[in-house]
């Protein structure tokens, strides 16, 4: 783990894009959605910051943050238990200035005194709706070398179908960039275009002093969004550079994308692309390795510690502690922590939340275009 200070502090917005997956965030936020067997979405951005030497990280939460606090604790797994800096979770009403915010402007305004008291020269900001092994060190180096006021990370990819077809983004905006000679000259809000786009990753770096000045001005004018209300009107004044990211990106944009992005990791090439460059840290759960008992059969499966398989499992992601009973069949499923599929049950194209029980001999079946979701603690 890298421990050198990168002269940048990190700010993470864990509730961004909650509205895209309302089923999964009924009792949690985007940052604590389970992903890839044993991780939460926050693990990827937080680990990427730590691996790049950023050891002062704040998460400005809005609601449903108990599961996030339980997962992160004091930040020990990320080496962020420190006297100075380290992990800082900022819940609403923690101080008089911290309110339930709508956009980044209000969120940053609520911690403006904190920003003023820090020593780092730069601020890196990110959301948690992407599973990505991001090199923040390269972003910082590119920002410093270009002399930019703000640098925006983007990837060249097609816009998600759910974004193009959506008639209401419920306040969660997405952006594409017009770039010429490395400089961002246009920011497009919620475009509906086909084909490859310069799709913003909502990862930004700017100087701490400039950010404080911009937030002061924007907040008193009643602005809400950092990208739309601060950057777009000032593209001619501020030097805003683009930073192209060519690595693996898994974006969560709706329930179907959550299912698909998990299933894509059954391809070893995708798994290596996400995890091979730098380690991704997560909360430790001491448990036994997966056990296959009796006539158990498994084909193309990602399993985590604590699983017990007595039936048949194919093309599925099993999170920690999942149990598949004797004679049960699981195919094309994403089963979260401590799900139980009892003897003789059959499930296909199912997303089960934590501690779901599929009782004996039951059959639950979705389709590849519409996987069935079973809410937390439900007994079917």
C-alpha positions as CSV (number, residue, x, y, z in Angstrom):
1,X,0.0,0.0,0.0
2,X,1.3,3.4,-0.9
3,X,1.8,5.7,2.1
4,X,3.4,8.8,0.5
5,X,1.4,12.0,0.6
6,X,0.2,13.0,-2.9
7,X,-0.4,16.7,-1.8
8,X,-4.1,16.1,-2.6
9,X,-7.1,15.4,-0.4
10,X,-10.0,13.3,-1.6
11,X,-13.7,14.1,-1.4
12,X,-16.2,11.4,-2.3
13,X,-19.9,11.9,-2.8
14,X,-21.4,8.5,-1.8
15,X,-25.1,9.3,-2.6
16,X,-24.7,10.4,-6.2
17,X,-26.9,8.5,-8.6
18,X,-28.9,6.8,-5.8
19,X,-32.1,7.5,-7.8
20,X,-30.9,5.2,-10.6
21,X,-31.2,2.1,-8.5
22,X,-34.0,2.8,-6.0
23,X,-34.4,-0.9,-5.1
24,X,-30.8,-1.3,-4.0
25,X,-30.7,2.0,-2.0
26,X,-33.9,1.6,0.1
27,X,-31.7,1.0,3.1
28,X,-28.2,2.0,1.8
29,X,-26.5,4.4,-0.5
30,X,-24.8,3.9,-3.9
31,X,-21.4,3.7,-2.2
32,X,-22.3,0.7,-0.1
33,X,-24.0,-1.4,-2.8
34,X,-22.4,-4.8,-2.9
35,X,-20.4,-5.6,-6.0
36,X,-18.2,-8.4,-7.4
37,X,-18.7,-10.9,-4.6
38,X,-17.0,-9.3,-1.6
39,X,-16.7,-5.6,-2.3
40,X,-18.8,-2.5,-2.0
41,X,-18.9,0.2,-4.7
42,X,-17.0,2.7,-2.5
43,X,-14.0,0.3,-2.2
44,X,-12.9,1.0,-5.8
45,X,-12.6,4.8,-5.6
46,X,-11.4,4.8,-2.0
47,X,-8.7,2.1,-2.7
48,X,-7.6,3.9,-5.9
49,X,-7.1,7.1,-3.9
50,X,-5.1,5.3,-1.2
51,X,-3.0,3.5,-3.8
52,X,-2.1,6.9,-5.3
53,X,-0.9,8.3,-1.9
54,X,-4.0,10.2,-1.0
55,X,-4.3,9.7,2.7
56,X,-6.8,12.4,3.6
57,X,-10.3,11.4,2.4
58,X,-13.7,12.8,3.3
59,X,-17.1,11.3,2.4
60,X,-19.9,13.8,2.4
61,X,-23.0,11.7,2.9
62,X,-26.7,12.7,2.5
63,X,-28.8,9.8,3.8
64,X,-29.0,6.1,4.4
65,X,-25.3,6.1,5.6
66,X,-25.4,3.6,8.4
67,X,-24.3,0.7,6.2
68,X,-21.4,2.8,4.8
69,X,-20.2,3.6,8.3
70,X,-20.5,0.0,9.3
71,X,-18.5,-1.1,6.2
72,X,-15.7,1.6,6.5
73,X,-15.4,1.8,10.2
74,X,-12.3,3.8,11.1
75,X,-10.7,3.0,7.7
76,X,-8.2,0.4,9.0
77,X,-8.4,-1.8,5.9
78,X,-7.4,1.2,3.8
79,X,-4.6,2.3,6.1
80,X,-6.6,5.5,6.9
81,X,-6.6,5.3,10.7
82,X,-4.4,8.4,11.3
83,X,-4.1,11.2,13.7
84,X,-3.9,13.7,10.9
85,X,-6.0,13.3,7.8
86,X,-7.2,9.7,7.3
87,X,-10.9,8.8,6.8
88,X,-13.5,11.5,7.6
89,X,-17.2,10.6,7.2
90,X,-19.4,13.8,7.3
91,X,-23.1,13.1,7.9
92,X,-25.7,15.7,7.7
93,X,-26.1,18.0,10.7
94,X,-22.7,16.8,12.1
95,X,-22.1,20.6,12.4
96,X,-24.3,23.6,12.0
97,X,-23.2,24.2,8.4
98,X,-23.7,20.6,7.3
99,X,-27.2,20.1,5.8
100,X,-28.8,17.5,3.5
101,X,-27.5,18.7,0.2
102,X,-28.7,18.4,-3.4
103,X,-25.7,18.9,-5.6
104,X,-21.9,19.2,-5.2
105,X,-22.0,23.0,-4.6
106,X,-24.2,22.6,-1.5
107,X,-22.2,19.6,-0.3
108,X,-18.9,21.4,-0.6
109,X,-20.3,24.6,0.9
110,X,-21.3,22.6,4.0
111,X,-17.6,21.6,4.5
112,X,-16.0,24.9,3.4
113,X,-14.4,25.5,6.9
114,X,-12.9,22.0,6.7
115,X,-11.4,22.8,3.3
116,X,-10.0,26.1,4.5
117,X,-8.2,24.3,7.4
118,X,-6.5,21.7,5.3
119,X,-2.9,21.9,4.0
120,X,-3.0,20.0,0.7
121,X,-2.7,22.0,-2.5
122,X,-5.2,20.0,-4.6
123,X,-8.6,18.5,-4.2
124,X,-9.7,15.3,-6.0
125,X,-13.5,14.7,-6.2
126,X,-15.3,11.5,-7.3
127,X,-18.6,9.7,-7.1
128,X,-19.1,6.0,-6.3
129,X,-21.3,4.7,-9.1
130,X,-18.3,3.2,-11.0
131,X,-16.2,0.2,-10.2
132,X,-12.8,1.3,-11.6
133,X,-9.1,0.8,-10.6
134,X,-8.2,4.4,-11.3
135,X,-4.7,5.9,-11.2
136,X,-5.2,9.2,-9.4
137,X,-1.4,9.7,-9.4
138,X,-1.5,10.0,-13.2
139,X,-4.4,12.4,-13.0
140,X,-2.5,14.6,-10.5
141,X,0.6,14.6,-12.7
142,X,-1.3,15.4,-15.8
143,X,-3.1,18.3,-14.1
144,X,0.1,19.8,-12.8
145,X,1.9,19.4,-16.1
146,X,-0.9,21.1,-18.1
147,X,-1.2,24.0,-15.7
148,X,-5.0,23.6,-15.8
149,X,-7.4,25.1,-13.4
150,X,-9.6,22.0,-13.5
151,X,-9.0,18.6,-15.0
152,X,-11.9,16.2,-15.8
153,X,-11.4,12.5,-16.2
154,X,-13.4,10.9,-19.0
155,X,-13.7,7.6,-20.9
156,X,-14.6,7.1,-24.5
157,X,-17.7,4.9,-24.5
158,X,-21.3,4.7,-25.6
159,X,-23.9,6.3,-23.3
160,X,-25.9,3.7,-21.4
161,X,-29.2,2.8,-22.9
162,X,-31.0,3.7,-19.7
163,X,-29.6,7.2,-19.9
164,X,-30.6,7.7,-23.6
165,X,-34.1,6.4,-23.0
166,X,-34.7,8.1,-19.7
167,X,-37.3,10.9,-19.6
168,X,-36.4,12.0,-16.1
169,X,-33.0,11.8,-14.5
170,X,-34.5,12.9,-11.1
171,X,-31.7,15.5,-10.6
172,X,-28.8,13.1,-11.2
173,X,-27.1,14.7,-14.2
174,X,-24.6,13.1,-16.5
175,X,-22.2,14.9,-18.8
176,X,-20.2,14.4,-22.1
177,X,-17.3,16.6,-23.1
178,X,-16.3,18.5,-26.2
179,X,-12.5,18.4,-26.3
180,X,-10.1,20.2,-28.6
181,X,-6.3,19.8,-28.2
182,X,-6.9,18.4,-24.7
183,X,-9.0,21.4,-23.5
184,X,-12.6,21.0,-22.7
185,X,-14.6,23.6,-24.8
186,X,-18.1,22.2,-24.3
187,X,-19.9,20.3,-21.5
188,X,-23.2,18.7,-22.6
189,X,-25.8,17.9,-20.0
190,X,-27.9,14.7,-20.3
191,X,-27.3,14.3,-24.1
192,X,-29.1,11.4,-25.9
193,X,-26.5,10.7,-28.6
194,X,-25.6,7.4,-30.1
195,X,-22.0,6.2,-30.7
196,X,-18.8,6.8,-28.8
197,X,-18.8,9.9,-26.5
198,X,-16.3,11.6,-24.2
199,X,-18.3,10.4,-21.2
200,X,-17.4,12.2,-18.0
201,X,-16.4,10.0,-15.1
202,X,-17.3,12.8,-12.6
203,X,-13.7,12.7,-11.4
204,X,-12.2,16.1,-11.0
205,X,-9.1,17.7,-9.7
206,X,-8.5,21.4,-8.9
207,X,-6.5,23.5,-6.5
208,X,-8.0,23.8,-3.0
209,X,-7.9,27.6,-3.0
210,X,-9.6,27.9,-6.4
211,X,-12.3,25.4,-5.3
212,X,-13.0,27.4,-2.1
213,X,-13.3,30.6,-4.1
214,X,-15.6,29.0,-6.7
215,X,-17.9,27.4,-4.1
216,X,-18.2,30.7,-2.1
217,X,-19.4,32.5,-5.3
218,X,-21.7,29.7,-6.5
219,X,-23.4,29.1,-3.1
220,X,-24.4,32.7,-2.5
221,X,-25.9,32.7,-6.0
222,X,-28.0,29.6,-5.2
223,X,-26.2,27.3,-7.6
224,X,-26.4,23.5,-7.2
225,X,-24.2,21.6,-9.6
226,X,-20.4,22.0,-9.9
227,X,-20.3,20.9,-13.6
228,X,-23.4,22.7,-14.9
229,X,-23.4,25.8,-12.8
230,X,-19.7,26.5,-12.2
231,X,-17.7,24.9,-15.0
232,X,-20.0,25.3,-18.0
233,X,-20.4,29.1,-17.8
234,X,-16.6,29.6,-17.3
235,X,-15.1,27.3,-20.0
236,X,-13.7,30.4,-21.8
237,X,-12.3,31.8,-18.6
238,X,-11.0,28.7,-16.8
239,X,-8.5,26.3,-18.3
240,X,-10.4,23.0,-18.1
241,X,-8.5,20.0,-19.4
242,X,-9.7,16.5,-20.2
243,X,-7.9,13.4,-18.9
244,X,-8.7,10.3,-20.9
245,X,-8.9,7.0,-19.0
246,X,-8.5,3.9,-21.1
247,X,-8.9,1.3,-18.3
248,X,-11.8,-0.9,-17.3
249,X,-15.0,0.9,-16.1
250,X,-18.1,-0.7,-14.8
251,X,-20.9,1.9,-14.4
252,X,-24.1,1.3,-12.4
253,X,-26.9,3.2,-14.2
254,X,-29.9,1.0,-13.4
255,X,-30.7,-2.5,-12.1
256,X,-30.0,-4.1,-15.5
257,X,-26.5,-2.6,-15.6
258,X,-25.9,-3.7,-12.0
259,X,-26.7,-7.3,-13.1
260,X,-24.7,-7.1,-16.3
261,X,-21.6,-5.5,-14.8
262,X,-21.4,-8.2,-12.1
263,X,-21.9,-10.9,-14.8
264,X,-19.2,-9.4,-17.0
265,X,-16.6,-10.3,-14.3
266,X,-17.2,-14.0,-15.0
267,X,-15.0,-13.3,-18.0
268,X,-11.4,-13.6,-16.8
269,X,-10.2,-10.8,-19.1
270,X,-12.6,-8.3,-17.5
271,X,-11.7,-9.6,-14.0
272,X,-8.0,-9.1,-14.6
273,X,-8.6,-5.6,-16.1
274,X,-10.4,-4.5,-13.0
275,X,-8.3,-6.0,-10.3
276,X,-4.8,-6.7,-11.7
277,X,-3.2,-3.2,-11.7
278,X,-3.5,-2.3,-8.0
279,X,-5.2,-4.0,-5.0
280,X,-8.8,-3.2,-4.1
281,X,-9.3,-3.2,-0.3
282,X,-12.5,-4.0,1.5
283,X,-13.8,-4.9,5.0
284,X,-12.5,-8.2,6.3
285,X,-14.9,-11.0,7.2
286,X,-13.1,-14.0,8.7
287,X,-14.8,-17.0,7.3
288,X,-14.1,-20.4,5.8
289,X,-13.3,-20.9,2.1
290,X,-16.1,-22.0,-0.1
291,X,-17.1,-25.6,0.5
292,X,-18.5,-27.9,-2.2
293,X,-20.3,-30.9,-0.6
294,X,-21.4,-34.2,-2.0
295,X,-22.8,-34.0,-5.6
296,X,-22.2,-30.2,-5.8
297,X,-21.5,-28.9,-9.3
298,X,-20.2,-25.5,-10.3
299,X,-19.5,-24.0,-13.7
300,X,-18.2,-20.5,-14.4
301,X,-18.9,-19.2,-10.9
302,X,-17.4,-16.4,-8.8
303,X,-17.7,-17.4,-5.1
304,X,-16.6,-15.7,-1.9
305,X,-15.6,-16.9,1.5
306,X,-18.2,-18.7,3.6
307,X,-20.2,-20.1,0.8
308,X,-21.6,-23.7,1.1
309,X,-22.7,-25.4,-2.2
310,X,-24.5,-28.7,-2.2
311,X,-26.5,-28.2,-5.5
312,X,-25.7,-26.9,-9.0
313,X,-24.5,-23.4,-9.7
314,X,-23.7,-22.0,-13.2
315,X,-22.8,-18.5,-14.5
316,X,-23.4,-16.8,-11.2
317,X,-21.9,-14.4,-8.6
318,X,-22.1,-15.7,-5.0
319,X,-21.3,-13.2,-2.3
320,X,-20.1,-14.1,1.2
321,X,-22.0,-16.8,3.1
322,X,-24.3,-17.9,0.3
323,X,-25.7,-21.4,0.8
324,X,-27.1,-23.5,-2.0
325,X,-29.0,-26.6,-0.7
326,X,-28.9,-30.2,-2.0
327,X,-30.7,-30.5,-5.3
328,X,-31.0,-26.7,-5.7
329,X,-30.2,-25.1,-9.1
330,X,-28.8,-21.6,-9.5
331,X,-28.1,-20.2,-12.9
332,X,-27.3,-16.7,-14.2
333,X,-27.8,-15.1,-10.7
334,X,-26.3,-12.5,-8.5
335,X,-26.8,-13.6,-4.9
336,X,-25.7,-11.2,-2.2
337,X,-24.4,-12.0,1.3
338,X,-26.0,-14.8,3.3
339,X,-28.6,-15.6,0.7
340,X,-30.0,-19.2,1.2
341,X,-31.4,-21.3,-1.6
342,X,-32.9,-24.3,0.1
343,X,-33.0,-27.8,-1.2
344,X,-34.7,-28.4,-4.5
345,X,-35.3,-24.7,-5.3
346,X,-34.5,-23.4,-8.7
347,X,-33.5,-19.7,-9.4
348,X,-32.5,-18.2,-12.7
349,X,-31.8,-14.5,-13.6
350,X,-32.3,-13.4,-10.0
351,X,-30.7,-10.6,-8.0
352,X,-31.1,-11.4,-4.3
353,X,-30.3,-8.8,-1.7
354,X,-28.6,-9.7,1.7
355,X,-30.1,-12.5,3.8
356,X,-32.8,-13.6,1.3
357,X,-34.2,-17.1,1.7
358,X,-35.6,-19.0,-1.3
359,X,-37.5,-21.8,0.4
360,X,-37.4,-25.5,-0.6
361,X,-38.8,-26.5,-4.0
362,X,-39.6,-22.9,-5.0
363,X,-38.9,-21.7,-8.5
364,X,-38.0,-18.0,-9.2
365,X,-37.2,-17.1,-12.7
366,X,-36.4,-13.8,-14.5
367,X,-35.0,-13.2,-18.0
368,X,-31.8,-11.8,-19.3
369,X,-33.5,-8.5,-20.1
370,X,-35.4,-8.3,-16.8
371,X,-33.7,-10.1,-13.9
372,X,-35.9,-10.5,-10.8
373,X,-34.9,-8.5,-7.7
374,X,-35.7,-9.9,-4.2
375,X,-35.4,-7.3,-1.5
376,X,-33.3,-7.6,1.7
377,X,-34.4,-10.2,4.3
378,X,-37.3,-11.5,2.2
379,X,-38.4,-15.1,2.3
380,X,-39.8,-16.5,-0.9
